């Protein structure tokens, strides 16, 4: 059944329309619902974008018990389901993705799908809906990439106490990306800018992320702030991974 569609966007639309039919006097196949629900729940990119009621209702019988008491009128049920599916459908249609997202996703997936790519996916998912969480995850992405590279190169570091800028400094030195390792002014300037981005991500996470408690008048980041942080961390992670892989290719 899953393979009957050409894309996840079509699958999500079918799931939405199936639930609308079930909620407004029609009928739907429970097996199809369970297959589609599991398909989206199992993907880190889409799990957090699914309507909450889809994640909590494992079959159509549970969904019916939920929707019949939440709204009495068919029109209200339709409007509710349509609105709840907007984040998922917009994401799958590409409205919330930037041009570089796919390139970075492919590179990070090939480098390490279980942890590095998973962190990147969470950052993308939260970019619009949870700016504070996205900023924290953006910082985590750079940290995760650096640790993977250092672990693969058997470079020791303090797992518990090392700060992000120190971690990046070790990684940059190992990859010959430190400004001091180059003589051309333009390379020193660009690589110095990378270090500044890392420092900025750490500071931004401390001030605007969700990793620390807030005072009475917290500063709230806007989605554009989160988008900047996520895009910068993704580009930097891509650069580190590409450099690491290029060096490995030259050694073989």
BASENU-34413 format. One line per 3 residues: number of its first residue (from 1); their letters; for each residue x, y, z of C-alpha. Coordinates in steps of 0.1 Angstrom, whole numbers, plus 5000, padded with zeros to 4 digits. Layout:
% residues N
NUM> A> X:Y:Z | ...
This chain:
% residues 252
1> XXX> 5000:5000:5000 | 5029:5024:5009 | 5044:5018:4974
4> XXX> 5011:5029:4957 | 5022:5065:4960 | 5050:5084:4943
7> XXX> 5060:5105:4973 | 5056:5111:5010 | 5036:5142:5002
10> XXX> 5010:5121:4985 | 5010:5096:5014 | 5004:5124:5039
13> XXX> 4976:5138:5018 | 4960:5104:5016 | 4963:5100:5054
16> XXX> 4948:5134:5060 | 4918:5127:5037 | 4913:5092:5052
19> XXX> 4910:5108:5087 | 4886:5135:5074 | 4864:5107:5059
22> XXX> 4864:5088:5091 | 4856:5119:5111 | 4827:5130:5089
25> XXX> 4805:5099:5085 | 4826:5081:5059 | 4848:5051:5063
28> XXX> 4885:5042:5059 | 4907:5011:5060 | 4922:5007:5094
31> XXX> 4951:4987:5080 | 4960:5015:5056 | 4959:5040:5085
34> XXX> 4982:5019:5106 | 5007:5014:5077 | 5008:5051:5069
37> XXX> 5010:5062:5106 | 5039:5038:5112 | 5056:5050:5080
40> XXX> 5057:5086:5092 | 5064:5078:5129 | 5095:5058:5119
43> XXX> 5111:5087:5101 | 5130:5112:5122 | 5123:5139:5096
46> XXX> 5085:5135:5099 | 5077:5121:5133 | 5077:5155:5151
49> XXX> 5056:5171:5123 | 5028:5145:5125 | 4996:5158:5142
52> XXX> 4998:5148:5179 | 4965:5129:5176 | 4980:5106:5149
55> XXX> 5009:5097:5171 | 4987:5089:5201 | 4959:5071:5182
58> XXX> 4972:5038:5170 | 4941:5028:5150 | 4910:5043:5136
61> XXX> 4889:5032:5165 | 4910:5052:5189 | 4909:5082:5165
64> XXX> 4871:5080:5164 | 4869:5081:5202 | 4891:5111:5202
67> XXX> 4875:5132:5174 | 4838:5125:5182 | 4842:5141:5216
70> XXX> 4866:5169:5206 | 4843:5184:5180 | 4806:5178:5174
73> XXX> 4802:5193:5139 | 4817:5179:5107 | 4830:5213:5096
76> XXX> 4849:5218:5128 | 4865:5184:5125 | 4876:5191:5089
79> XXX> 4891:5224:5098 | 4909:5209:5128 | 4924:5180:5107
82> XXX> 4934:5203:5078 | 4952:5227:5102 | 4970:5199:5121
85> XXX> 4984:5185:5089 | 4998:5218:5076 | 5034:5215:5092
88> XXX> 5039:5180:5077 | 5025:5188:5043 | 5044:5221:5040
91> XXX> 5076:5203:5049 | 5071:5175:5024 | 5061:5200:4997
94> XXX> 5093:5219:5004 | 5078:5251:5017 | 5099:5250:5049
97> XXX> 5132:5237:5034 | 5161:5257:5021 | 5180:5249:4989
100> XXX> 5210:5235:5008 | 5189:5212:5031 | 5189:5182:5008
103> XXX> 5227:5185:5000 | 5236:5187:5037 | 5212:5159:5045
106> XXX> 5227:5135:5019 | 5263:5143:5031 | 5255:5139:5068
109> XXX> 5235:5107:5062 | 5264:5091:5043 | 5288:5102:5071
112> XXX> 5267:5089:5100 | 5230:5083:5098 | 5222:5072:5133
115> XXX> 5236:5102:5153 | 5249:5130:5130 | 5221:5129:5105
118> XXX> 5196:5124:5133 | 5207:5156:5150 | 5205:5175:5117
121> XXX> 5170:5162:5111 | 5159:5174:5145 | 5173:5209:5138
124> XXX> 5154:5211:5106 | 5122:5200:5122 | 5124:5226:5149
127> XXX> 5136:5255:5128 | 5101:5270:5124 | 5081:5254:5152
130> XXX> 5106:5255:5181 | 5133:5282:5176 | 5149:5277:5210
133> XXX> 5152:5239:5205 | 5165:5244:5170 | 5193:5267:5182
136> XXX> 5203:5242:5209 | 5203:5214:5183 | 5223:5235:5158
139> XXX> 5251:5237:5184 | 5248:5200:5191 | 5252:5192:5154
142> XXX> 5287:5209:5153 | 5297:5192:5185 | 5286:5158:5173
145> XXX> 5304:5161:5140 | 5336:5172:5157 | 5335:5143:5182
148> XXX> 5329:5118:5154 | 5359:5130:5134 | 5381:5131:5164
151> XXX> 5370:5096:5175 | 5376:5083:5140 | 5411:5098:5140
154> XXX> 5418:5085:5176 | 5423:5120:5189 | 5417:5122:5227
157> XXX> 5396:5149:5243 | 5378:5154:5276 | 5343:5139:5269
160> XXX> 5327:5157:5299 | 5343:5191:5302 | 5355:5202:5268
163> XXX> 5338:5234:5254 | 5326:5236:5219 | 5353:5261:5207
166> XXX> 5380:5239:5221 | 5365:5208:5204 | 5363:5227:5171
169> XXX> 5399:5239:5175 | 5411:5203:5179 | 5391:5192:5149
172> XXX> 5402:5221:5127 | 5439:5214:5136 | 5434:5177:5127
175> XXX> 5419:5186:5094 | 5444:5213:5086 | 5417:5240:5089
178> XXX> 5432:5262:5115 | 5440:5297:5103 | 5476:5294:5117
181> XXX> 5482:5264:5094 | 5478:5286:5063 | 5498:5315:5049
184> XXX> 5473:5329:5023 | 5454:5358:5039 | 5421:5349:5022
187> XXX> 5422:5313:5037 | 5432:5326:5071 | 5402:5350:5069
190> XXX> 5377:5324:5059 | 5389:5298:5084 | 5389:5324:5111
193> XXX> 5353:5331:5101 | 5345:5294:5107 | 5359:5297:5142
196> XXX> 5339:5328:5148 | 5307:5309:5137 | 5314:5282:5162
199> XXX> 5319:5307:5190 | 5287:5324:5180 | 5267:5292:5180
202> XXX> 5279:5285:5215 | 5270:5319:5227 | 5236:5319:5209
205> XXX> 5227:5286:5224 | 5236:5298:5259 | 5215:5330:5255
208> XXX> 5186:5319:5233 | 5185:5282:5233 | 5165:5259:5256
211> XXX> 5195:5243:5274 | 5193:5267:5304 | 5167:5281:5326
214> XXX> 5152:5315:5319 | 5147:5346:5341 | 5115:5366:5344
217> XXX> 5120:5384:5312 | 5136:5359:5288 | 5146:5369:5253
220> XXX> 5127:5347:5228 | 5144:5339:5195 | 5123:5342:5163
223> XXX> 5122:5315:5136 | 5146:5336:5115 | 5172:5334:5143
226> XXX> 5168:5297:5145 | 5170:5294:5107 | 5203:5313:5107
229> XXX> 5218:5291:5134 | 5207:5259:5118 | 5218:5269:5083
232> XXX> 5252:5280:5096 | 5257:5248:5116 | 5247:5227:5086
235> XXX> 5271:5244:5063 | 5299:5241:5088 | 5291:5205:5094
238> XXX> 5291:5198:5057 | 5325:5215:5053 | 5340:5195:5081
241> XXX> 5326:5162:5068 | 5337:5169:5032 | 5372:5178:5043
244> XXX> 5375:5147:5064 | 5362:5125:5036 | 5385:5141:5010
247> XXX> 5415:5135:5032 | 5405:5099:5037 | 5401:5094:5000
250> XXX> 5436:5108:4993 | 5451:5083:5018 | 5436:5053:5000
